[in-house]
Amino acid sequence: MTLTDQQLIHRIALSMLKGIGPVNARNLVAYCGGVDPLFADKKVRRSLEKVPGIGPTLANAILDTTVLRAAEKELAYVRKNHLRMLFYLDPEYPARLKPCEDAPVLLFAKGNATLDVQRSVAIVGTRTPTDHGRRMTEELVEGLKESGALVVSGLAYGVDIVAHRSALKAGLNTIGCVAHGMDKLYPGEHAATAKEMLDQGALVTELPSGSNFVPGNFPARNRVIAGLSDCTVVIESGVKGGSLITADIANSYDREVMAFPGRPTDARSIGCNRLIKDNKAHLITGAEDLLKLMEWMPDPKKKKAPVQNALFLDLMPEEQALVDVLKEKGKLGIDDLCLLSKLPQHKAAGILLNLEFNGVLRSLPGKVYQLN
């Protein structure tokens, strides 16, 4: 269904209402019989105080027409910057978030990755990891490679950025959930990684452009990280921190939580050890433990049939184009593959991943590919 500009503005305005959280926003839509009556039907607007949880103060905030002007401006920004808008009533809204009562009513996304995938893992932890913590993060992501899992994190310092970069290196899609609008990036040092993620993942936020940095944005962002994932893994955490908030939210969503144990005397292991001690997280020591807990291990009874050249005849035209180039050149990096096949990198990356899963080719370090 194609929406009019006015309908899109109403959706943005709903998400921008001051003092109206996602739960009340859903109540409003249900009471008013849709988003549009909330902003366009005078009779409905006169009875807003009767909506449970609203009252006169919030009703006046809804009636303030400045929110519609702000939403109109935001729609122009969305179009100019080619963002996707995912509304909670849309079929395209992430399936994992839909059952979460406090999930955002509207998400802004930028990048090529879909948020609905077969497997999704959130990886979070301290902003100041030890060398051991960094290594555990890298090895965990590398161990998830065969599963094709989507890696979700917060693009923050420490474990977050190591998880994103490890996913890019492993050829896995990765989603960065940020606590600000798409007009800025925090921290700025991660801009190069964020740009690479647009081709091999996406950035996601519930906040419009121009939003101020507010401490409360970060816990709110953490619920998106937990909600987009099948499980959450904590790698090093002190007694307090955002990663523990994410773990608690994941538990409240009835998602699996896992943590790497550490030495009792290590300040950056206190949070993980406590999660495990309090039965709030499974103890894991690597990717194999996660794969077993999630029942993502390959079935040993189902042996992969050897790939025959004849199978290449059943490929789609764009798949065949990549295979033909590799047949001729032997092995190539993704940049040369895209140049010779005349495919954009974001499209080629997805096709190459599919070919790898089907056993047609394998990826080598440095985003180099070779036929099996």
Steps between C-alpha positions, in 0.01 A plus 500: 500500500639840399459759775441869442739762635240592762478140623878478524513829689241370747710189566810707565303740719372211712858398575599860582226577753654626824425291807324231297696175512449205267242335726279811517554562129356158423207565734430827320497335159271223625261746667488737201459222244826578323784751482333753270190569716732587788626801306220573250165414661376792713245287684763246597744771605243658733472173695871424547484554877281191525775272366648291786839638603464833320321768706487877433875573497588236240183579304618861463840377382330293230283792391807724455533534122875570516558125506346469152732769365798320653381171349466661157859621526614154606330337201699730272819392680407131465452534127810708443717246682327186365396363838251220549211552742369190675165558676376251758184419301691436177578147378863618456537583870756259657319183604711455814401846628126467437420299817700744719244725668740794536659472155526825300192589296732621222855411400728681258747275318785571263692228315444187298442226757156370584413491869303177462751220463509136600748552785598809695745547789552809717857540628555758775750575773724753667630807320848427635561130430821319580707349221345167603151649463578630152635162401192319635277733299696443180506122548127490581407685182737290290338189646156625394607533138362167379163570666459820298371680810432873495716680760320778691667752729507869595797640302651617831860484615639167615324169445234655271738628235716186518187292432401716201848497347540126557167440325607709200827307484316167519256599226201512736240775487499724806248749639598804705223631727579862585366735770464808280360611167654408167636853454790429735722213610629427847780431550639678194808273496275217378384683186709287262361178649144637491542587132620146425201363690261673259617254232515198732232580753310806618467773760174517695346759732160602632605865535444769235775724369602786726433301818711609798734263680308394811620234749163325482546438128758231565288260711220555248742410220596183690145366481522521119826302508339231717175503304665449161688192622432135575759510777726749677864427589682707764879509472659673802296736714551677828248506781297757305469583133288512190576138411334383822196712416488333158524157665213581740284622211580189297390286795177699525438426132552129570814493285808295585781680682858372511816626668869421499628432854808673640727500801320593824761771564463662158289817520394460137364151564280579801189564288534182293574285804198639681269436203614138497482464880146642508389266219436796273746381237640175365873453547675474165865488401468532124285490189447124519319537834273766351425292193408202717278703733318656206485164316678654204760224468510335156348154493790250463260251339439742215827493315547763237494353154813577299450800277492403133571738215158410362343680797633827366253469211212559746632833623321830460655739243672719762630193684627358173678827422700478823574131449622562145742767618640268769529217247714722282709674767530228766455715810422869541424765760149640515600833340641329189204261490257792496699681233517201265142380560362858487302440819475755785680386814191487722329264255811290434562451874159340552533279190849386604374409848219293347742324265727424795210347697417283199856375479575658163787712629689578818624824648863553591652762735478857373165455322659285231284234331578173322288228341485166678 
